[in-house]
Amino acid sequence: MSGGEVAGILVAVFWAILVSFLAVALARLAQTLKATTKLVVDVTDQAVPLLADASTAVRSAQTQIDRVDAIASDVQEVTSNASALSTTVASTFGGPLVKVAAFGYGVRRALGGRKEDGPAKAPRRTVIVGRTVPAQRWGKRKKD
């Protein structure tokens, strides 16, 4: 065997090893592509029903929001009606009730004034930093 034949055998062995490594790599790449394709198909099969369910849920939520909006507008109308009724009742009965209360106070005051012997003294008041303190409180504080 000459040097050229040995070199040819070495090149042939090198190419055989290189081709077998490439064949193994291509086989693994083919398996990876098959698994990826299967995964994409499975995800697609599961995603389509999920998207349909999500769409149904969104439609249902929109219906409920519309109902809540209608209820809120009805509550607002009832609130305004109650406010108007309260104002009407206050204006209708407020004036006469105040007059009756004032009359009753005047009667009590007049009957109470007759029972006392002397003229009623105005209670003493002391001004403390912008506040008025009745004399009775001031007297109690003085005793303490």
Steps between C-alpha positions, in 0.01 A plus 500: 500500500622827402456832676224606260295192573531551877397862460199394291396244765531765775290747301237230432485405872477870596213554255323185625521625863383849395204361304396274792511797745293706256252213457456471881456880531242503219311208658482684836395819323221308325379360836505851649300637207244218534461570874468873435235440234305274738524762776372774269207281392413418864519867603280598207247229588482624860521873428200518267248376761663721766464804278135413438441468876678830563287670239184363664620619842570849367152518344344385827700757695388773262136396552546512878667843477205627297261370767700661780503827307120487467464425872736786590300746291177379667658545844611849405143584393360360827756702697404821325129423560568434870693826524213690340252331736715585801520863390123512450429346842747734670350808338140386565531391862818681604349847543196393705707264715746777580212725595345235725837436665553872554151534647563209735831649608334834563226338708754305708706811549196705602379237748850453637545876548186526715622240748822688574482781756759736363597605155700244311870582491685471180769236540848635530724416211872519469679532168807277470695513176199543279273264699212578732482292817172507699518617859401159637805335349719783615367463853569126499854560384555754772392252768744231377 
